[in-house]
């Protein structure tokens, strides 16, 4: 069928035509925002799950809903870069969010002026230039150079101005597990202070399944600070809707056996549904229906595309020793592996011998530690890909 009308959109953070199965997660934010409008407090939110379940799409959806409410919206992707990257990105995005609210740059109230001055001080302290708010810095406010103190200052000053203006502030942090412990502590402290003062300053984070554990390690009270929500594969009915609804909008139907085959191969993961849906659409003869033959051929094509992109992009970043580690994990079929078992399969005396490979793979975002002495792939289906990878190709 015509690829120009293909309604499926695999890609990092691309919103699907049918955002299925996330209604409750969206409602959690809507309730938070409605309560904030009534000066009622709510906890910030953390979404965690494997890659490919749609966390980035969900954060973008919530950002759009916050913008519709005229809130200040700060969107950041955490990265394994220099220690100052997060602070600089935060300063720039917060200043840009304020600039979009033109009323704050005109006849500003005292609270708004204090907020703008605090942001200006924070920008200067982290070396951000070129985002002028028209208000001089306030010495001693958000300029200590210690993120754990400065974010608290910002949550107080910006949160107070937002409350006076009957809006909220939402900070959305994708790949939140990549923050350092100090950065996580700073985020927690800003939320804690805002909650104590009943200020409309909220953080919505998205990250791997170990994110709640990392937050608790940064601040012991983090387990009570956030509303933790696990994002997983779609339920059968939601997965079927995500697959068939976009096609119906194009006056195309899926035969029941074709849809069932694709959904079985996708495992219900949103990214795979989009990838397989796209490749099947492009391969289908059409014009008005998609058959099992279309689905069989298209899914095989889609799997090749996943192997050459989604999986290979991670595999190629691994060294030979790290690939051996990944192969040893694959024996567990995608379930978490015990570090001791991995070491045994590699012929090592103890788990310390595989520590460097483990640490490097975690740093590259290919694996994560779901619990003490355990290791798991960050993407579903990686074990199958690793078993398909030919060791001879590396010789």
N, C-alpha and C positions, 0 to 999 in steps of 0.2 A: 504493500500500500504506500501511498504518498508520504515520504518522510517529512514533507513540509507541514503536514497536519498531525504529525506524531504527537500525542498528548502526554507522553512520558518524559520525565526530566531527571535522569540520574546525574548526580554532581554534588560537590561539597556544598551543602546548605541551600540547594535549589529547592524552592517550595513546590511540592507536587500539586497537580490540579485538585486532587482530593486529599486533604490532610485528615486522614482517618485515624481513629483510635486514640486521639489525644484530647478529647473533649474535657475529661475530668482534670487534666493537667492545666488546660487553658482556664477552666473555671476556677481553679485554685488562685490564679493570678487575678481574675476578675473579682473574686470575693475579697482578696487583699486590697485591691484598688477601691472597691466600694466601701470597705470598712475604713480605709484611710480617709475617704471623703467625709466620713462621719466622725473623724478624730478617734477612731478605734484602732488599737495596735494589732499588728500581725507579725508573724515570723517571716523572715526572708526565706527563699526557696532554693533548694539544690536538686538538680536532676542528674542522675548518674546512670550509665549503661555503656555497653560496648559500642564501638564505632559502627555506623551504618544503621542505628536505630532511630535517627532523626532528631538528636538533641539540638544540633545547630539550627535546623529548620524550626524547631519549637521555640528556641530563644528569639529567632527573628520574628516569629509570629507574635510573641509577647511584646517585643520592642515596638512592632507596628501598632498593637493595641494600646500601649502606653502613649505613643505619639498621638493617637486619635483622642486621647484624654487630655492632650496638651501638657503632658508631663515632661520633665527633663529626663532624657534618655542617654545613657552612656554605655556604649558597646565596645568591649575589649576582647581580644583573643590573647590568652596567655601564651607565652613562648619560652622555650629554653634559649634565652639570649643573655645579654648582660644583666646584672642585678638591677640596673637602673631602668631597664626597658619598661617594666610595668608602671612604675611611677610616672615616667615621661608620657607613656600612652594614656594613662589615666588623666593626667593634667591636661593634655591636648584635647581629649574627647570631652572632658567635663566643660572646658572653656567653649568648645564648639557647641555643646548642648545649650549653654547659657546664651550664646550669641544668636541661636535660633529663636530664643524667647525675647523678642525685641522690646517688650514692655520693661524688661529688667535693665535695658541699656538706655532707656529714656529717662522718665521721671522716677528714678529709683527711690524706694523708701530706705530708711536707715538700715533695716535688716538686709535688704538687697545689697546695699552698698557694702555692708560688712561681709556678705557672701562673696561679692565680686573682689573685694580687697583680699580676702583669704585665698581665693583661687589665684589671684595675681601673685601673691606671696608664694604659693605652692609651685606655680609655674617657674618662678625665678629660682627657687631652691633646687629644682630638678633640671634646670637648664633648658626649659621649653621657651622658644621665642616665636614671634610672629602671630600670636593670638591675643590681640589687645582687647581688653574689656572696658577701657576708658576709666578705670579706677586705680589709684595708686595702691601699692602694697600696704598691708597692715603689719608692721614689724611685730614679730613674736607670735604671729598667727599662721599656722600650717607651714612654717618655714624652718623647722628644726632640722630637716634632713633625715629624720627618723620617721619612716612611713607609719609605724605603729601609733605615733602621736599625731602626725599630720592628717591622716585620714579621719581620725576622731574629730579634729578641729573642723575639717570640711563637712563631716556629717552634721555637726552642730550648727555651723553657720549657714550652709546651703539648705539643710533640712529646715531650719527655722524660717528662712526666707520663703521656702516652698510652702510651708504650713500657712504662713501669713497670706500667701497668694492662692491658697486652696488648690494646690497641685501636689504632686509627689515627685520623688527622684528615684529612678530605678537604674541600677548598675548591673549590666548583663556581662558575665565573664564566661566565655567559652574556653574549653580546654583548661578548666580551672585547676586540674590536678598538676599542671605544670608550674604553678606558683611555688615560690620557695616557702619554707615554713614561716619566715618573717613576714612575707607578703600575705600569707593566709591569716596569720595572727592579726595583721593590720585590718584586713577585711572584716574579720570577726569582731574586733574591737569597735570598728565604726558602726556595725549593726547593733552591737550591744549597747553602745552609748545612745544611739538613736532610739532604740526600744525603751531604754530607761526614761528618756525625755519625751517619749511619744511623738517622735519626729518622723515625717513621711520619707524616710531614707531606706531603701530596700536594695538588697543584692539578690540577683538570680544567677546561680552558677550552673554550668553544665560540664560534666567530666566523666572520666572512667569510673567503673564500679568501686575503686578504692578511694574515691574522693572523700566520702564521709569519714573514713579512717584517718586520712591525712589531715582533715580539718580538726578532728578530735585530738590529734597529736599536737597541732599548733596551739589550740586553746581547749582546755578541759571542758569548758561550758558549751563548746560548739554543738554538742549533741542535743542541747536544748535550744539552741539559737536558730536553727533552720528547720523548715519543713522538708524532710528528705523524701524524694520521690524517685523510685526506680523506673527507668524507661527501658522497655524490653521489646521483643518481637510483637507484632500485632496479633490479636486474637483472630480466629478464623473468619468471622463475619466482617471484621474491620479490614483484614487483608483482602478479602474478596471485593469489598467496596472500593478499596484503594486501587485495585486492578481494573475493575469493570466500569466504574463511574466515569473516568476520563474518556474511555472508548465510547460509552453511550452518548456523551456530549458530541461526539463526532459521528453519531448514527451507525456505530459499529458494535456488534455483540460478540461475546466470547462463548464458544461452545463450552458446555459444562465440563467435559473431560479435558479440554484445553486449559481452562482456568485452573482446574484441580491439579493438573500436571505442573503448571508454572508455579503455583503457590506451594506445592510440595517441594519443588526444587529451591525455592527462595527461602524456605524455612520461616516465612512470615516476616523477614527483615525488610523494612521499608526501602532501603537502598537497593537491595536485590530485586524487589518487585519492580522498581523503576527501571533498573538496568535490563532485566529480562523482558519487561513490557515493551521497552523501546526496541530491543533487537527483534522481538517477535513481530511487532508492528511492521518494521521495515522489511521483514522477510515474508510477511503474509501476502498471499495472492489477492485476497479481498474479493469484491469490494466491501461487502457488508458484514462479514463474519470472520472470526479467527478460529481455525480448526486445530485439532490435536497435532496434525502433521506440521502446521505452521508453528505451533508452540514447541514441538520437539526440535525442529531445526533452529528456531530462534533462540531457545534457551541454550543450546550448544554454542551458538555464536556469542551469546551474552556471556557465557562462562569463559570463553576465550578472552573476551574483552576484560573481564574481571581479572583473569590470570595475568594479562599483559599490563594492566594498570593498577587496579585496586590492591592486588597482592604483590605484584612484582615491584611496585614502588617501595614497599617495605623490605622485601627480600633482598633487593639490590643494595640497600643501605647496610646490610649485615655483612660482617667479615666472615671468612671461612669458619673460624672457631664459633662465631655466633650462629651460623647456619647449622653447624653440628648440634648446637644447643637446641635450636628450634626443631631439628629432626628428632632429637631425643624426647622433646615434649610431645611430638605428634603421636607417639605410641599411646597416649591417653585419649586420643580421638577428639581433642578439643576441650575436654574437661581440664580443670586445673591440675597441674603436675606438682608432685612433691620434689623439692630441690634435691633431696637425697636420692630419689629415683632417677632423676636426670643425671646426676653425677655417676651413679652406678652404670647407667646405660652407656655413658661416655668412657667408662673404665677409669674413673677418677677415684682416689682414695676417700675423699670426703667432699662435702658440699662447698667448702671454702675454695676448692680448686676451680669451681665453675663460677665463683663470685664475680670476677671481672666481666665475663660474657653476660651474665645476668644483669649486672649494673648497666652495662653499655646498651643492652636491648631495652631496658626500662627507659634509659635516657633518650633513646631513639623513638620511643612511643610504640614499640612493636609488641612488647609484653608488659604486664603489670602484676603486682603482687596483691591478690585478693585477701590474703591472710598470711600470718606468720608461717614461713617455710613452704609456701605455695607460690606458684607462678602460672600465669595464664596468658593466652593470646589476647590482644586488644580488639581483634576483628574476628567475627564469626566465620567459620569455614577455612581458617588459616591452616589447620591441621591437614585437611584434605589437599590444599595447595602444596604444602610442604612435602607430603607423600608423593605428589605428582612431580615435584622438582627432581631433576635427574642429577645426582652427584657427579656424573661423568662430565657434565657441562662445565664444571669448575676446574677440570684438570687440563 
